[in-house]
């Protein structure tokens, strides 16, 4: 009888909690690690056992990290190293932190006896809850094999390379497109409004033709909902992620003017106090005197 790996899941936020729930539904024993008391409360209410610190997670085989920033990943690794909670474990870094950060932290973990899989995700909160994420996974074969039961519980793992950092590089490309497509959808619907058209009607009409995109169909209704839109992915996430794309582009020596234009819109939205609103709120930069 195959033994299920014991899993510690670090970061039970908007997407982390449904990811953890998907792992539990797959029958894998899991403990959530969440520093925020409110986050632990939400997780416990959802049936996920929690602790406040990775050092309290007990004996686990796989650690999944789904935090918001590279600094937070570094803090998690610091805590694990201090608590002797690294050796013999397979770490899956699903946070979007960029290639350089994940390589640096992987080196620290591997030096202490861990295996590391770089596996940032795409798909959003809804797909996380259904276990239908796409994971851009990279790492050594043995690490990928050890991580496979957890990756399978989360969705479809696309192996994109054998070196840590390659998953993050693919996610950078993914986030370039996601950011541009969200802003393009916002710009188009704002144009429809300025032309005196019913934007809901336009969304329905063009969404069935050659101009359709996932982001138009997914974010478009939330753009039209305004303040009533649920927060499924914050503006602040795209401020961070477009920054990672810009950094990677600068390091590679490529100019990305379309990405930069989209980034300016997210920065504008953040400056207007919309950082914690749904990323569809970027349309507000067109409605209230956004940059031309």
C-alpha positions as CSV (number, residue, x, y, z in Angstrom):
1,X,0.0,0.0,0.0
2,X,1.5,3.3,-1.1
3,X,2.1,5.8,1.7
4,X,0.8,9.3,1.2
5,X,3.4,12.0,1.7
6,X,2.8,14.2,4.7
7,X,2.4,17.8,3.5
8,X,3.1,21.2,5.1
9,X,1.5,24.1,3.2
10,X,2.9,27.5,3.9
11,X,0.7,30.5,3.1
12,X,-3.1,30.1,3.3
13,X,-4.1,33.3,1.5
14,X,-6.7,33.8,-1.2
15,X,-5.2,31.2,-3.5
16,X,-3.2,29.2,-0.9
17,X,-6.2,28.1,1.1
18,X,-8.1,26.5,-1.9
19,X,-4.8,24.9,-3.0
20,X,-4.4,23.4,0.4
21,X,-8.0,22.2,0.4
22,X,-7.4,20.5,-3.0
23,X,-4.5,18.6,-1.5
24,X,-6.7,17.5,1.5
25,X,-9.5,16.4,-0.9
26,X,-6.9,14.2,-2.7
27,X,-6.4,12.3,0.5
28,X,-3.0,13.7,1.4
29,X,-2.4,14.5,5.1
30,X,-1.7,18.2,5.4
31,X,-1.0,20.9,8.0
32,X,-1.3,24.5,7.0
33,X,1.3,27.0,8.2
34,X,0.0,30.6,8.5
35,X,1.4,33.4,10.6
36,X,-1.8,35.5,10.6
37,X,-4.4,34.5,13.2
38,X,-7.3,35.5,10.9
39,X,-5.8,33.2,8.2
40,X,-5.6,30.3,10.6
41,X,-9.2,30.9,11.6
42,X,-10.4,30.8,8.0
43,X,-8.4,27.7,7.3
44,X,-9.6,25.9,10.4
45,X,-13.2,26.7,9.4
46,X,-12.5,25.1,6.1
47,X,-11.2,21.9,7.8
48,X,-7.5,22.6,7.4
49,X,-5.4,22.0,10.5
50,X,-3.0,24.9,11.1
51,X,0.1,26.0,13.0
52,X,1.7,29.4,13.1
53,X,5.3,28.4,12.3
54,X,6.9,25.9,10.1
55,X,8.9,24.6,13.0
56,X,5.6,23.4,14.5
57,X,4.5,21.4,11.4
58,X,6.0,18.2,12.7
59,X,7.4,15.4,10.5
60,X,6.5,16.2,6.9
61,X,7.8,14.9,3.6
62,X,6.8,17.8,1.3
63,X,6.6,21.5,2.0
64,X,4.6,23.7,-0.4
65,X,5.3,27.5,-0.2
66,X,2.6,29.9,-1.6
67,X,3.6,33.3,-0.2
68,X,3.3,36.6,-2.0
69,X,6.9,37.9,-2.3
70,X,10.5,36.9,-2.5
71,X,11.1,38.4,0.9
72,X,8.4,36.2,2.4
73,X,10.0,33.1,0.8
74,X,13.3,34.1,2.3
75,X,11.7,34.5,5.7
76,X,10.1,31.0,5.4
77,X,13.5,29.5,4.5
78,X,15.1,31.3,7.4
79,X,12.6,29.9,9.8
80,X,12.9,26.4,8.5
81,X,16.7,26.5,8.7
82,X,16.6,27.9,12.2
83,X,14.1,25.2,13.3
84,X,16.1,22.3,11.6
85,X,13.0,21.7,9.4
86,X,14.7,21.3,6.0
87,X,16.8,18.1,5.6
88,X,15.1,15.2,3.8
89,X,12.1,17.2,2.7
90,X,11.0,18.1,-0.8
91,X,10.1,21.8,-1.2
92,X,7.7,22.9,-3.8
93,X,7.9,26.7,-4.4
94,X,4.6,27.7,-6.0
95,X,5.0,31.4,-5.2
96,X,5.8,33.7,-8.1
97,X,9.1,35.3,-7.0
98,X,11.2,35.3,-10.1
99,X,14.1,33.1,-11.3
100,X,16.9,34.8,-9.3
101,X,15.1,34.6,-5.9
102,X,14.0,31.0,-6.3
103,X,17.5,29.9,-7.3
104,X,19.1,31.7,-4.3
105,X,16.6,30.1,-1.8
106,X,16.9,26.7,-3.5
107,X,20.6,26.8,-3.1
108,X,20.2,27.4,0.7
109,X,17.7,24.6,1.0
110,X,19.7,22.1,-1.0
111,X,22.8,22.9,1.0
112,X,20.8,21.9,4.1
113,X,19.7,18.6,2.6
114,X,16.4,19.4,0.9
115,X,15.2,18.8,-2.7
116,X,13.5,21.7,-4.5
117,X,10.9,21.9,-7.2
118,X,10.2,25.3,-8.8
119,X,6.4,25.2,-9.6
120,X,4.6,28.5,-9.9
121,X,1.0,28.2,-10.8
122,X,-1.5,29.7,-13.3
123,X,-5.3,29.5,-13.1
124,X,-6.5,31.7,-10.3
125,X,-8.6,31.1,-7.2
126,X,-11.5,29.3,-8.9
127,X,-9.2,26.7,-10.6
128,X,-7.2,26.4,-7.4
129,X,-10.3,25.3,-5.6
130,X,-11.1,22.7,-8.2
131,X,-7.6,21.3,-8.3
132,X,-7.3,22.5,-11.9
133,X,-4.2,24.7,-11.8
134,X,-1.4,24.6,-14.4
135,X,2.0,24.3,-12.7
136,X,5.2,25.2,-14.5
137,X,7.4,22.7,-12.8
138,X,11.2,22.5,-13.0
139,X,13.8,20.6,-11.0
140,X,15.7,17.4,-10.8
141,X,13.9,14.2,-11.8
142,X,14.1,12.8,-8.3
143,X,12.6,15.9,-6.8
144,X,9.8,16.0,-9.4
145,X,9.0,12.4,-8.6
146,X,8.8,13.0,-4.9
147,X,6.6,16.1,-5.5
148,X,4.3,14.3,-8.0
149,X,1.4,13.3,-5.7
150,X,1.1,16.9,-4.5
151,X,1.4,18.4,-7.9
152,X,-1.2,16.0,-9.2
153,X,-3.6,17.1,-6.4
154,X,-3.2,20.7,-7.5
155,X,-3.8,20.3,-11.2
156,X,-1.6,19.6,-14.3
157,X,2.1,19.9,-13.9
158,X,3.9,20.9,-17.1
159,X,7.6,20.0,-16.7
160,X,9.4,22.9,-18.3
161,X,13.0,22.1,-17.4
162,X,15.4,20.2,-15.1
163,X,16.8,23.3,-13.3
164,X,15.2,25.3,-10.6
165,X,14.4,28.8,-12.0
166,X,13.0,27.6,-15.3
167,X,9.5,27.3,-13.9
168,X,9.7,30.9,-12.7
169,X,11.0,32.0,-16.1
170,X,7.9,30.5,-17.8
171,X,5.7,32.2,-15.2
172,X,7.3,35.5,-16.1
173,X,6.3,35.0,-19.7
174,X,2.8,34.0,-18.5
175,X,2.4,37.1,-16.3
176,X,3.6,39.3,-19.1
177,X,0.7,38.0,-21.2
178,X,-1.8,38.0,-18.3
179,X,-1.0,41.7,-17.4
180,X,-1.3,42.9,-21.0
181,X,-4.5,41.0,-21.6
182,X,-6.2,42.4,-18.5
183,X,-5.3,45.9,-19.4
184,X,-6.3,45.4,-23.0
185,X,-9.7,44.2,-21.9
186,X,-10.1,47.2,-19.5
187,X,-9.1,49.6,-22.3
188,X,-11.5,48.1,-24.8
189,X,-14.5,48.1,-22.4
190,X,-13.6,51.7,-21.3
191,X,-13.6,52.6,-25.0
192,X,-17.0,51.0,-25.5
193,X,-18.4,53.1,-22.6
194,X,-16.9,56.3,-24.1
195,X,-18.5,55.4,-27.4
196,X,-21.9,55.3,-25.7
197,X,-22.3,51.6,-26.1
198,X,-23.6,49.1,-23.5
199,X,-20.4,47.5,-22.4
200,X,-22.1,44.3,-21.2
201,X,-23.6,43.9,-24.7
202,X,-20.2,44.6,-26.3
203,X,-18.6,42.1,-24.0
204,X,-21.1,39.5,-25.1
205,X,-20.7,40.2,-28.8
206,X,-16.9,40.5,-29.1
207,X,-16.3,37.8,-26.6
208,X,-17.6,35.2,-29.0
209,X,-15.4,36.3,-31.9
210,X,-11.7,36.7,-32.9
211,X,-11.2,39.3,-30.2
212,X,-12.0,36.9,-27.4
213,X,-9.5,36.1,-24.7
214,X,-9.5,34.3,-21.4
215,X,-8.9,37.6,-19.6
216,X,-11.7,39.4,-21.4
217,X,-14.2,36.6,-20.6
218,X,-13.0,36.2,-17.0
219,X,-12.2,39.8,-15.9
220,X,-14.7,41.6,-18.2
221,X,-17.8,40.9,-16.1
222,X,-15.9,41.9,-12.9
223,X,-14.8,45.2,-14.6
224,X,-18.5,45.9,-15.2
225,X,-19.4,45.0,-11.7
226,X,-17.3,47.8,-10.3
227,X,-17.2,48.0,-6.5
228,X,-19.3,44.8,-6.3
229,X,-16.6,42.7,-8.0
230,X,-15.2,39.9,-5.8
231,X,-11.5,40.1,-5.0
232,X,-10.0,37.1,-6.7
233,X,-6.6,38.5,-7.7
234,X,-5.5,41.9,-6.3
235,X,-4.1,44.8,-8.3
236,X,-1.1,44.6,-6.0
237,X,-0.2,41.2,-7.3
238,X,0.2,42.5,-10.8
239,X,2.2,45.5,-9.5
240,X,4.6,42.9,-8.1
241,X,4.5,40.5,-11.0
242,X,4.9,43.1,-13.7
243,X,7.9,44.3,-11.7
244,X,9.3,40.7,-11.9
245,X,8.7,40.7,-15.7
246,X,10.4,44.0,-16.1
247,X,13.4,42.9,-14.0
248,X,13.8,39.6,-16.0
249,X,13.5,41.6,-19.3
250,X,16.2,44.1,-18.2
251,X,18.5,41.2,-17.2
252,X,17.9,39.6,-20.6
253,X,18.4,42.8,-22.5
254,X,15.0,43.0,-24.1
255,X,12.7,46.1,-24.3
256,X,9.1,45.4,-23.5
257,X,7.1,48.5,-24.3
258,X,3.7,46.8,-24.3
259,X,4.4,45.3,-20.9
260,X,5.6,48.7,-19.6
261,X,2.3,50.3,-20.7
262,X,0.3,47.7,-18.9
263,X,2.6,48.0,-15.8
264,X,1.9,51.8,-15.7
265,X,-1.8,51.1,-15.5
266,X,-1.4,48.8,-12.5
267,X,0.9,51.3,-10.9
268,X,-1.7,54.0,-11.5
269,X,-4.4,51.8,-10.0
270,X,-2.3,51.1,-7.0
271,X,-1.6,54.9,-6.6
272,X,-5.3,55.5,-6.5
273,X,-5.7,53.2,-3.5
274,X,-6.9,50.2,-5.5
275,X,-4.0,47.9,-4.6
276,X,-6.2,45.5,-2.5
277,X,-9.1,45.6,-5.0
278,X,-9.6,42.9,-7.7
279,X,-7.2,43.4,-10.6
280,X,-10.2,44.0,-12.8
281,X,-10.3,47.4,-11.1
282,X,-7.6,48.6,-13.4
283,X,-10.4,49.8,-15.6
284,X,-11.0,52.6,-13.2
285,X,-7.8,54.3,-14.5
286,X,-9.6,54.8,-17.8
287,X,-12.9,56.0,-16.2
288,X,-11.4,58.7,-14.0
289,X,-8.7,60.5,-15.9
290,X,-6.2,57.8,-16.4
291,X,-3.0,58.4,-18.3
292,X,-3.2,58.6,-22.1
